[in-house]
C-alpha cells in the first residue's frame, strides 16, 4: 500500500495536481480512505461523496471539533461547509504547491476549519503522512502551524 500511495503522490506531482484539491481527491485522501476501509469502497464515486463519508468518521468529527474550538467558530455553521469542501478546494488549486497550503485569502474561516480538519485527519494514524503548512489560517492570531508526523 505504501508503494501505491507513493506512486499516487508522484503522479500528482507529475500531473500538476499536488495541491489542496489533489490532496482531497481520489489521488490521495478519498482513495486512501477506501483502501484502508475507513469508508465504504463502494460509496458514491464522486470525490465530494467520499469526503462526506470521511466527515462521518469519529476521527474527522473529533478533529473538526478541535478546529471549531481553536478558531472560536460555531460548529453548525462550519459543518455546512463540508458539502462544498471539494468545490472550494478546486477554486484555488492549480499546479504543484510542493507543500499543501491553506490561505485565508482564498477561504472563509468556516471553510478553513473544514479543510484543515480534512488535512489533519490525513496526518493521523489511519492515513499516511502529508506535510501540511497552514499559512495564516485564522484571523484570531493563532500562529502558523506545520503538521508533520
KEBAVEX-112201 format. One line per 8 residues: number of its first residue (from 0); their letters; for each residue x, y, z of C-alpha. Coordinates in nm, 3 decimals, m for minus. Example, Ala and Ser with C-alpha at 12.3 -4.5 7.8 and 13.67 -1.06 7.14 Angstrom:
<atoms>
0	as	1.230,m0.450,0.780  1.367,m0.106,0.714
</atoms>
This chain:
<atoms>
0	xxxxxxxx	0.000,0.000,0.000  0.284,0.240,0.080  0.424,0.200,m0.272  0.084,0.260,m0.429  0.031,0.579,m0.228  0.386,0.697,m0.301  0.320,0.635,m0.670  m0.007,0.830,m0.648
8	xxxxxxxx	0.178,1.121,m0.485  0.441,1.118,m0.758  0.168,1.105,m1.023  0.002,1.405,m0.857  0.328,1.599,m0.887  0.380,1.497,m1.249  0.019,1.574,m1.334  0.030,1.916,m1.172
16	xxxxxxxx	m0.224,1.826,m0.904  m0.006,1.824,m0.590  m0.220,2.089,m0.429  m0.518,2.119,m0.195  m0.765,1.976,m0.446  m0.537,1.682,m0.522  m0.485,1.611,m0.153  m0.861,1.576,m0.100
24	xxxxxxxx	m0.934,1.396,m0.424  m0.917,1.042,m0.548  m0.545,1.088,m0.592  m0.499,1.098,m0.217  m0.746,1.120,0.070  m1.062,0.958,m0.066  m0.855,0.689,m0.234  m0.671,0.614,0.091
32	xxxxxxxx	m0.991,0.606,0.293  m1.137,0.347,0.057  m0.821,0.134,0.051  m0.799,0.113,0.429  m1.176,0.075,0.457  m1.237,0.387,0.664  m1.520,0.447,0.419  m1.710,0.200,0.205
40	xxxxxxxx	m1.506,0.130,m0.111  m1.839,0.115,m0.296  m1.969,0.452,m0.176  m2.081,0.703,m0.437  m1.797,0.761,m0.684  m1.766,1.139,m0.656  m1.486,1.300,m0.457  m1.729,1.510,m0.255
48	xxxxxxxx	m1.930,1.195,m0.180  m1.614,1.036,m0.041  m1.537,1.345,0.166  m1.892,1.338,0.302  m1.831,0.979,0.414  m1.499,1.070,0.576  m1.677,1.355,0.757  m1.896,1.095,0.930
56	xxxxxxxx	m1.598,0.918,1.091  m1.521,0.966,1.459  m1.168,1.076,1.368  m1.293,1.357,1.148  m1.560,1.470,1.393  m1.305,1.494,1.675  m1.059,1.694,1.463  m1.332,1.924,1.331
64	xxxxxxxx	m1.449,1.998,1.685  m1.091,2.092,1.776  m1.071,2.325,1.477  m1.401,2.489,1.570  m1.289,2.550,1.929  m0.944,2.677,1.826  m1.096,2.926,1.583  m1.391,3.023,1.807
72	xxxxxxxx	m1.643,2.926,1.540  m1.992,2.776,1.555  m1.998,2.402,1.478  m2.334,2.421,1.298  m2.202,2.691,1.063  m1.878,2.504,0.999  m2.045,2.170,0.923  m2.246,2.336,0.646
80	xxxxxxxx	m1.918,2.386,0.460  m1.843,2.012,0.445  m2.075,1.959,0.147  m1.879,2.215,m0.058  m1.525,2.130,0.055  m1.406,1.985,m0.276  m1.564,2.264,m0.477  m1.397,2.526,m0.258
88	xxxxxxxx	m1.061,2.349,m0.277  m1.088,2.332,m0.656  m1.134,2.707,m0.699  m0.778,2.790,m0.599  m0.587,2.475,m0.689  m0.370,2.481,m0.997  m0.027,2.332,m1.046  0.203,2.199,m0.777
96	xxxxxxxx	0.235,2.361,m0.439  0.507,2.123,m0.307  0.355,2.177,0.036  m0.022,2.172,0.068  m0.115,2.522,0.186  m0.439,2.675,0.309  m0.456,3.050,0.259  m0.703,3.267,0.442
104	xxxxxxxx	m0.746,3.496,0.142  m0.896,3.202,m0.052  m1.143,3.068,0.205  m1.376,3.180,0.482  m1.293,3.092,0.843  m1.558,2.817,0.836  m1.422,2.671,0.512  m1.069,2.681,0.651
112	xxxxxxxx	m1.178,2.485,0.957  m1.331,2.212,0.739  m1.035,2.194,0.500  m0.788,2.193,0.790  m0.983,1.911,0.954  m0.971,1.700,0.637  m0.598,1.757,0.602  m0.525,1.696,0.971
120	xxxxxxxx	m0.717,1.368,0.957  m0.474,1.257,0.685  m0.184,1.302,0.925  m0.338,1.079,1.188  m0.264,0.711,1.231  m0.515,0.588,0.975  m0.367,0.797,0.696  m0.011,0.818,0.575
128	xxxxxxxx	0.185,1.137,0.623  0.136,1.456,0.430  0.313,1.772,0.536  0.061,2.049,0.573  0.153,2.410,0.604  m0.118,2.634,0.747  m0.048,2.988,0.635  m0.238,3.249,0.834
136	xxxxxxxx	m0.543,3.027,0.851  m0.702,3.209,1.140  m0.758,3.577,1.178  m0.770,3.534,1.558  m0.393,3.525,1.580  m0.334,3.151,1.601  0.026,3.109,1.486  0.124,2.930,1.169
144	xxxxx	0.145,2.556,1.222  0.321,2.285,1.035  0.197,1.933,1.084  0.445,1.662,1.011  0.404,1.324,1.177
</atoms>
